[in-house]
Every structure is written in structure tokens, then in C-alpha cells.
Amino acid sequence: MKISTMWKAVVAGAAAGAAALATAMQDGTVTAGEGVTVVLAVLGALGITWVVPNRQVAGARE
């Protein structure tokens, strides 16, 4: 199965954002600092995942 770089990055960003938001919501409210952390987690995951290529399997058909 071939997964495009775009969808791999979108899923990584959503997972990072959900994890950061779940942590920020532990006390029932999101402060400005926690909001910035959520945004940076999403952007960081998107950027890093976009840059790292998928592993190429030797002899695999596309």
C-alpha cells in the first residue's frame, strides 16, 4: 500500500494535536500557553512528517 506524504503528515498532525489538546484539557480549560503548545505540536508533526520520506521496500511493486 502506498500512502502519500500529504496524508501521512495530516494523520501525524491530527494525532499530535489530539494528544496535546487532551493533556491541556485535564483541568477543564485551555490557557493561552496550552493553546500555543497544541498549535506547535500540530505544526511540528506536520513539518517533520512531511520532510521524512517513506521507507522504500526493496523489490516492492507500486
mmCIF file as gemmi writes it, N, C-alpha and C atoms, coordinates in Angstrom:
data_model
loop_
_atom_site.group_PDB
_atom_site.id
_atom_site.type_symbol
_atom_site.label_atom_id
_atom_site.label_alt_id
_atom_site.label_comp_id
_atom_site.label_asym_id
_atom_site.label_entity_id
_atom_site.label_seq_id
_atom_site.pdbx_PDB_ins_code
_atom_site.Cartn_x
_atom_site.Cartn_y
_atom_site.Cartn_z
_atom_site.occupancy
_atom_site.B_iso_or_equiv
_atom_site.pdbx_formal_charge
_atom_site.auth_seq_id
_atom_site.auth_asym_id
_atom_site.pdbx_PDB_model_num
ATOM 1 N N . MET Axp A 1 ? 0.842 -1.168 0 1 0 ? 1 A 1
ATOM 2 C CA . MET Axp A 1 ? 0 0 0 1 0 ? 1 A 1
ATOM 3 C C . MET Axp A 1 ? 0.892 1.237 0 1 0 ? 1 A 1
ATOM 4 N N . LYS Axp A 2 ? 0.538 2.199 -0.823 1 0 ? 2 A 1
ATOM 5 C CA . LYS Axp A 2 ? 1.316 3.433 -0.893 1 0 ? 2 A 1
ATOM 6 C C . LYS Axp A 2 ? 0.513 4.558 -0.247 1 0 ? 2 A 1
ATOM 7 N N . ILE Axp A 3 ? 1.092 5.166 0.769 1 0 ? 3 A 1
ATOM 8 C CA . ILE Axp A 3 ? 0.453 6.278 1.464 1 0 ? 3 A 1
ATOM 9 C C . ILE Axp A 3 ? 1.169 7.553 1.047 1 0 ? 3 A 1
ATOM 10 N N . SER Axp A 4 ? 0.398 8.528 0.597 1 0 ? 4 A 1
ATOM 11 C CA . SER Axp A 4 ? 1.026 9.765 0.145 1 0 ? 4 A 1
ATOM 12 C C . SER Axp A 4 ? 1.612 10.53 1.33 1 0 ? 4 A 1
ATOM 13 N N . THR Axp A 5 ? 2.579 11.357 1.023 1 0 ? 5 A 1
ATOM 14 C CA . THR Axp A 5 ? 3.232 12.163 2.049 1 0 ? 5 A 1
ATOM 15 C C . THR Axp A 5 ? 2.24 13.108 2.713 1 0 ? 5 A 1
ATOM 16 N N . MET Axp A 6 ? 1.292 13.623 1.933 1 0 ? 6 A 1
ATOM 17 C CA . MET Axp A 6 ? 0.33 14.567 2.475 1 0 ? 6 A 1
ATOM 18 C C . MET Axp A 6 ? -0.532 13.906 3.552 1 0 ? 6 A 1
ATOM 19 N N . TRP Axp A 7 ? -1.097 12.758 3.278 1 0 ? 7 A 1
ATOM 20 C CA . TRP Axp A 7 ? -1.987 12.114 4.238 1 0 ? 7 A 1
ATOM 21 C C . TRP Axp A 7 ? -1.231 11.6 5.45 1 0 ? 7 A 1
ATOM 22 N N . LYS Axp A 8 ? -0.006 11.183 5.239 1 0 ? 8 A 1
ATOM 23 C CA . LYS Axp A 8 ? 0.826 10.766 6.374 1 0 ? 8 A 1
ATOM 24 C C . LYS Axp A 8 ? 1.037 11.94 7.313 1 0 ? 8 A 1
ATOM 25 N N . ALA Axp A 9 ? 1.284 13.117 6.768 1 0 ? 9 A 1
ATOM 26 C CA . ALA Axp A 9 ? 1.504 14.315 7.575 1 0 ? 9 A 1
ATOM 27 C C . ALA Axp A 9 ? 0.219 14.767 8.267 1 0 ? 9 A 1
ATOM 28 N N . VAL Axp A 10 ? -0.917 14.682 7.57 1 0 ? 10 A 1
ATOM 29 C CA . VAL Axp A 10 ? -2.198 15.089 8.155 1 0 ? 10 A 1
ATOM 30 C C . VAL Axp A 10 ? -2.539 14.216 9.36 1 0 ? 10 A 1
ATOM 31 N N . VAL Axp A 11 ? -2.355 12.911 9.218 1 0 ? 11 A 1
ATOM 32 C CA . VAL Axp A 11 ? -2.646 11.993 10.327 1 0 ? 11 A 1
ATOM 33 C C . VAL Axp A 11 ? -1.706 12.259 11.505 1 0 ? 11 A 1
ATOM 34 N N . ALA Axp A 12 ? -0.439 12.49 11.224 1 0 ? 12 A 1
ATOM 35 C CA . ALA Axp A 12 ? 0.518 12.778 12.296 1 0 ? 12 A 1
ATOM 36 C C . ALA Axp A 12 ? 0.166 14.08 13.013 1 0 ? 12 A 1
ATOM 37 N N . GLY Axp A 13 ? -0.217 15.097 12.255 1 0 ? 13 A 1
ATOM 38 C CA . GLY Axp A 13 ? -0.605 16.366 12.857 1 0 ? 13 A 1
ATOM 39 C C . GLY Axp A 13 ? -1.854 16.235 13.714 1 0 ? 13 A 1
ATOM 40 N N . ALA Axp A 14 ? -2.831 15.482 13.224 1 0 ? 14 A 1
ATOM 41 C CA . ALA Axp A 14 ? -4.066 15.276 13.993 1 0 ? 14 A 1
ATOM 42 C C . ALA Axp A 14 ? -3.787 14.504 15.282 1 0 ? 14 A 1
ATOM 43 N N . ALA Axp A 15 ? -2.939 13.491 15.204 1 0 ? 15 A 1
ATOM 44 C CA . ALA Axp A 15 ? -2.617 12.705 16.393 1 0 ? 15 A 1
ATOM 45 C C . ALA Axp A 15 ? -1.862 13.552 17.422 1 0 ? 15 A 1
ATOM 46 N N . ALA Axp A 16 ? -0.905 14.331 16.966 1 0 ? 16 A 1
ATOM 47 C CA . ALA Axp A 16 ? -0.148 15.185 17.889 1 0 ? 16 A 1
ATOM 48 C C . ALA Axp A 16 ? -1.046 16.257 18.503 1 0 ? 16 A 1
ATOM 49 N N . GLY Axp A 17 ? -1.905 16.851 17.698 1 0 ? 17 A 1
ATOM 50 C CA . GLY Axp A 17 ? -2.819 17.865 18.207 1 0 ? 17 A 1
ATOM 51 C C . GLY Axp A 17 ? -3.804 17.302 19.214 1 0 ? 17 A 1
ATOM 52 N N . ALA Axp A 18 ? -4.33 16.104 18.926 1 0 ? 18 A 1
ATOM 53 C CA . ALA Axp A 18 ? -5.271 15.47 19.851 1 0 ? 18 A 1
ATOM 54 C C . ALA Axp A 18 ? -4.601 15.134 21.177 1 0 ? 18 A 1
ATOM 55 N N . ALA Axp A 19 ? -3.382 14.639 21.111 1 0 ? 19 A 1
ATOM 56 C CA . ALA Axp A 19 ? -2.664 14.305 22.346 1 0 ? 19 A 1
ATOM 57 C C . ALA Axp A 19 ? -2.359 15.558 23.17 1 0 ? 19 A 1
ATOM 58 N N . ALA Axp A 20 ? -1.924 16.617 22.507 1 0 ? 20 A 1
ATOM 59 C CA . ALA Axp A 20 ? -1.621 17.858 23.227 1 0 ? 20 A 1
ATOM 60 C C . ALA Axp A 20 ? -2.894 18.491 23.785 1 0 ? 20 A 1
ATOM 61 N N . LEU Axp A 21 ? -3.986 18.433 23.026 1 0 ? 21 A 1
ATOM 62 C CA . LEU Axp A 21 ? -5.242 19.004 23.497 1 0 ? 21 A 1
ATOM 63 C C . LEU Axp A 21 ? -5.81 18.208 24.667 1 0 ? 21 A 1
ATOM 64 N N . ALA Axp A 22 ? -5.693 16.891 24.613 1 0 ? 22 A 1
ATOM 65 C CA . ALA Axp A 22 ? -6.172 16.058 25.725 1 0 ? 22 A 1
ATOM 66 C C . ALA Axp A 22 ? -5.406 16.384 27.004 1 0 ? 22 A 1
ATOM 67 N N . THR Axp A 23 ? -4.118 16.599 26.876 1 0 ? 23 A 1
ATOM 68 C CA . THR Axp A 23 ? -3.317 16.973 28.039 1 0 ? 23 A 1
ATOM 69 C C . THR Axp A 23 ? -3.698 18.362 28.543 1 0 ? 23 A 1
ATOM 70 N N . ALA Axp A 24 ? -3.932 19.292 27.615 1 0 ? 24 A 1
ATOM 71 C CA . ALA Axp A 24 ? -4.293 20.651 28.007 1 0 ? 24 A 1
ATOM 72 C C . ALA Axp A 24 ? -5.668 20.708 28.667 1 0 ? 24 A 1
ATOM 73 N N . MET Axp A 25 ? -6.569 19.804 28.32 1 0 ? 25 A 1
ATOM 74 C CA . MET Axp A 25 ? -7.936 19.82 28.856 1 0 ? 25 A 1
ATOM 75 C C . MET Axp A 25 ? -8.078 19.102 30.194 1 0 ? 25 A 1
ATOM 76 N N . GLN Axp A 26 ? -6.999 18.659 30.796 1 0 ? 26 A 1
ATOM 77 C CA . GLN Axp A 26 ? -7.073 17.935 32.058 1 0 ? 26 A 1
ATOM 78 C C . GLN Axp A 26 ? -7.737 18.748 33.163 1 0 ? 26 A 1
ATOM 79 N N . ASP Axp A 27 ? -7.547 20.063 33.169 1 0 ? 27 A 1
ATOM 80 C CA . ASP Axp A 27 ? -8.151 20.887 34.207 1 0 ? 27 A 1
ATOM 81 C C . ASP Axp A 27 ? -9.449 21.55 33.743 1 0 ? 27 A 1
ATOM 82 N N . GLY Axp A 28 ? -9.928 21.212 32.558 1 0 ? 28 A 1
ATOM 83 C CA . GLY Axp A 28 ? -11.207 21.722 32.071 1 0 ? 28 A 1
ATOM 84 C C . GLY Axp A 28 ? -11.136 23.019 31.296 1 0 ? 28 A 1
ATOM 85 N N . THR Axp A 29 ? -9.966 23.577 31.139 1 0 ? 29 A 1
ATOM 86 C CA . THR Axp A 29 ? -9.815 24.82 30.394 1 0 ? 29 A 1
ATOM 87 C C . THR Axp A 29 ? -8.475 24.82 29.657 1 0 ? 29 A 1
ATOM 88 N N . VAL Axp A 30 ? -8.411 25.6 28.597 1 0 ? 30 A 1
ATOM 89 C CA . VAL Axp A 30 ? -7.168 25.711 27.82 1 0 ? 30 A 1
ATOM 90 C C . VAL Axp A 30 ? -6.667 27.143 27.934 1 0 ? 30 A 1
ATOM 91 N N . THR Axp A 31 ? -5.489 27.317 28.513 1 0 ? 31 A 1
ATOM 92 C CA . THR Axp A 31 ? -4.892 28.641 28.633 1 0 ? 31 A 1
ATOM 93 C C . THR Axp A 31 ? -4.203 29.008 27.325 1 0 ? 31 A 1
ATOM 94 N N . ALA Axp A 32 ? -3.765 30.239 27.223 1 0 ? 32 A 1
ATOM 95 C CA . ALA Axp A 32 ? -3.084 30.689 26.008 1 0 ? 32 A 1
ATOM 96 C C . ALA Axp A 32 ? -1.803 29.89 25.773 1 0 ? 32 A 1
ATOM 97 N N . GLY Axp A 33 ? -1.067 29.624 26.825 1 0 ? 33 A 1
ATOM 98 C CA . GLY Axp A 33 ? 0.165 28.845 26.689 1 0 ? 33 A 1
ATOM 99 C C . GLY Axp A 33 ? -0.104 27.429 26.217 1 0 ? 33 A 1
ATOM 100 N N . GLU Axp A 34 ? -1.168 26.835 26.736 1 0 ? 34 A 1
ATOM 101 C CA . GLU Axp A 34 ? -1.522 25.48 26.299 1 0 ? 34 A 1
ATOM 102 C C . GLU Axp A 34 ? -1.994 25.479 24.844 1 0 ? 34 A 1
ATOM 103 N N . GLY Axp A 35 ? -2.698 26.538 24.45 1 0 ? 35 A 1
ATOM 104 C CA . GLY Axp A 35 ? -3.138 26.656 23.057 1 0 ? 35 A 1
ATOM 105 C C . GLY Axp A 35 ? -1.957 26.759 22.109 1 0 ? 35 A 1
ATOM 106 N N . VAL Axp A 36 ? -0.965 27.537 22.511 1 0 ? 36 A 1
ATOM 107 C CA . VAL Axp A 36 ? 0.249 27.652 21.7 1 0 ? 36 A 1
ATOM 108 C C . VAL Axp A 36 ? 0.951 26.297 21.595 1 0 ? 36 A 1
ATOM 109 N N . THR Axp A 37 ? 0.968 25.555 22.692 1 0 ? 37 A 1
ATOM 110 C CA . THR Axp A 37 ? 1.59 24.227 22.683 1 0 ? 37 A 1
ATOM 111 C C . THR Axp A 37 ? 0.873 23.289 21.721 1 0 ? 37 A 1
ATOM 112 N N . VAL Axp A 38 ? -0.457 23.335 21.701 1 0 ? 38 A 1
ATOM 113 C CA . VAL Axp A 38 ? -1.236 22.494 20.783 1 0 ? 38 A 1
ATOM 114 C C . VAL Axp A 38 ? -0.912 22.859 19.333 1 0 ? 38 A 1
ATOM 115 N N . VAL Axp A 39 ? -0.899 24.145 19.037 1 0 ? 39 A 1
ATOM 116 C CA . VAL Axp A 39 ? -0.601 24.596 17.668 1 0 ? 39 A 1
ATOM 117 C C . VAL Axp A 39 ? 0.809 24.193 17.255 1 0 ? 39 A 1
ATOM 118 N N . LEU Axp A 40 ? 1.78 24.367 18.144 1 0 ? 40 A 1
ATOM 119 C CA . LEU Axp A 40 ? 3.161 23.978 17.817 1 0 ? 40 A 1
ATOM 120 C C . LEU Axp A 40 ? 3.302 22.475 17.646 1 0 ? 40 A 1
ATOM 121 N N . ALA Axp A 41 ? 2.553 21.693 18.411 1 0 ? 41 A 1
ATOM 122 C CA . ALA Axp A 41 ? 2.598 20.238 18.261 1 0 ? 41 A 1
ATOM 123 C C . ALA Axp A 41 ? 2.073 19.835 16.887 1 0 ? 41 A 1
ATOM 124 N N . VAL Axp A 42 ? 0.963 20.447 16.465 1 0 ? 42 A 1
ATOM 125 C CA . VAL Axp A 42 ? 0.398 20.134 15.147 1 0 ? 42 A 1
ATOM 126 C C . VAL Axp A 42 ? 1.361 20.541 14.04 1 0 ? 42 A 1
ATOM 127 N N . LEU Axp A 43 ? 1.862 21.758 14.094 1 0 ? 43 A 1
ATOM 128 C CA . LEU Axp A 43 ? 2.772 22.242 13.049 1 0 ? 43 A 1
ATOM 129 C C . LEU Axp A 43 ? 4.081 21.453 13.022 1 0 ? 43 A 1
ATOM 130 N N . GLY Axp A 44 ? 4.599 21.123 14.196 1 0 ? 44 A 1
ATOM 131 C CA . GLY Axp A 44 ? 5.827 20.332 14.257 1 0 ? 44 A 1
ATOM 132 C C . GLY Axp A 44 ? 5.639 18.946 13.66 1 0 ? 44 A 1
ATOM 133 N N . ALA Axp A 45 ? 4.54 18.287 14.004 1 0 ? 45 A 1
ATOM 134 C CA . ALA Axp A 45 ? 4.284 16.954 13.458 1 0 ? 45 A 1
ATOM 135 C C . ALA Axp A 45 ? 4.068 17.011 11.95 1 0 ? 45 A 1
ATOM 136 N N . LEU Axp A 46 ? 3.336 18.024 11.488 1 0 ? 46 A 1
ATOM 137 C CA . LEU Axp A 46 ? 3.133 18.172 10.037 1 0 ? 46 A 1
ATOM 138 C C . LEU Axp A 46 ? 4.458 18.358 9.313 1 0 ? 46 A 1
ATOM 139 N N . GLY Axp A 47 ? 5.268 19.267 9.811 1 0 ? 47 A 1
ATOM 140 C CA . GLY Axp A 47 ? 6.536 19.58 9.152 1 0 ? 47 A 1
ATOM 141 C C . GLY Axp A 47 ? 7.513 18.427 9.158 1 0 ? 47 A 1
ATOM 142 N N . ILE Axp A 48 ? 7.695 17.817 10.307 1 0 ? 48 A 1
ATOM 143 C CA . ILE Axp A 48 ? 8.655 16.715 10.407 1 0 ? 48 A 1
ATOM 144 C C . ILE Axp A 48 ? 8.208 15.52 9.577 1 0 ? 48 A 1
ATOM 145 N N . THR Axp A 49 ? 6.915 15.193 9.638 1 0 ? 49 A 1
ATOM 146 C CA . THR Axp A 49 ? 6.423 14.05 8.886 1 0 ? 49 A 1
ATOM 147 C C . THR Axp A 49 ? 6.478 14.311 7.39 1 0 ? 49 A 1
ATOM 148 N N . TRP Axp A 50 ? 6.252 15.539 6.975 1 0 ? 50 A 1
ATOM 149 C CA . TRP Axp A 50 ? 6.308 15.878 5.55 1 0 ? 50 A 1
ATOM 150 C C . TRP Axp A 50 ? 7.725 15.703 5.011 1 0 ? 50 A 1
ATOM 151 N N . VAL Axp A 51 ? 8.73 16.049 5.809 1 0 ? 51 A 1
ATOM 152 C CA . VAL Axp A 51 ? 10.124 16.022 5.355 1 0 ? 51 A 1
ATOM 153 C C . VAL Axp A 51 ? 10.685 14.602 5.31 1 0 ? 51 A 1
ATOM 154 N N . VAL Axp A 52 ? 10.312 13.75 6.244 1 0 ? 52 A 1
ATOM 155 C CA . VAL Axp A 52 ? 10.875 12.403 6.324 1 0 ? 52 A 1
ATOM 156 C C . VAL Axp A 52 ? 10.208 11.52 5.269 1 0 ? 52 A 1
ATOM 157 N N . PRO Axp A 53 ? 10.988 10.926 4.366 1 0 ? 53 A 1
ATOM 158 C CA . PRO Axp A 53 ? 10.391 10.098 3.308 1 0 ? 53 A 1
ATOM 159 C C . PRO Axp A 53 ? 9.925 8.747 3.85 1 0 ? 53 A 1
ATOM 160 N N . ASN Axp A 54 ? 8.981 8.152 3.127 1 0 ? 54 A 1
ATOM 161 C CA . ASN Axp A 54 ? 8.544 6.795 3.458 1 0 ? 54 A 1
ATOM 162 C C . ASN Axp A 54 ? 9.697 5.836 3.188 1 0 ? 54 A 1
ATOM 163 N N . ARG Axp A 55 ? 9.756 4.759 3.969 1 0 ? 55 A 1
ATOM 164 C CA . ARG Axp A 55 ? 10.801 3.762 3.775 1 0 ? 55 A 1
ATOM 165 C C . ARG Axp A 55 ? 10.522 3.012 2.478 1 0 ? 55 A 1
ATOM 166 N N . GLN Axp A 56 ? 11.564 2.845 1.671 1 0 ? 56 A 1
ATOM 167 C CA . GLN Axp A 56 ? 11.429 2.121 0.413 1 0 ? 56 A 1
ATOM 168 C C . GLN Axp A 56 ? 11.734 0.643 0.639 1 0 ? 56 A 1
ATOM 169 N N . VAL Axp A 57 ? 10.801 -0.228 0.297 1 0 ? 57 A 1
ATOM 170 C CA . VAL Axp A 57 ? 10.999 -1.667 0.459 1 0 ? 57 A 1
ATOM 171 C C . VAL Axp A 57 ? 11.642 -2.191 -0.818 1 0 ? 57 A 1
ATOM 172 N N . ALA Axp A 58 ? 12.739 -2.92 -0.66 1 0 ? 58 A 1
ATOM 173 C CA . ALA Axp A 58 ? 13.459 -3.446 -1.827 1 0 ? 58 A 1
ATOM 174 C C . ALA Axp A 58 ? 12.605 -4.478 -2.552 1 0 ? 58 A 1
ATOM 175 N N . GLY Axp A 59 ? 12.468 -4.293 -3.844 1 0 ? 59 A 1
ATOM 176 C CA . GLY Axp A 59 ? 11.735 -5.247 -4.664 1 0 ? 59 A 1
ATOM 177 C C . GLY Axp A 59 ? 10.221 -5.116 -4.598 1 0 ? 59 A 1
ATOM 178 N N . ALA Axp A 60 ? 9.717 -4.08 -3.994 1 0 ? 60 A 1
ATOM 179 C CA . ALA Axp A 60 ? 8.255 -3.896 -3.886 1 0 ? 60 A 1
ATOM 180 C C . ALA Axp A 60 ? 7.713 -3.278 -5.154 1 0 ? 60 A 1
ATOM 181 N N . ARG Axp A 61 ? 6.531 -3.705 -5.534 1 0 ? 61 A 1
ATOM 182 C CA . ARG Axp A 61 ? 5.863 -3.123 -6.703 1 0 ? 61 A 1
ATOM 183 C C . ARG Axp A 61 ? 5.014 -1.952 -6.256 1 0 ? 61 A 1
ATOM 184 N N . GLU Axp A 62 ? 4.841 -1.004 -7.183 1 0 ? 62 A 1
ATOM 185 C CA . GLU Axp A 62 ? 3.973 0.128 -6.867 1 0 ? 62 A 1
ATOM 186 C C . GLU Axp A 62 ? 2.681 -0.013 -7.589 1 0 ? 62 A 1
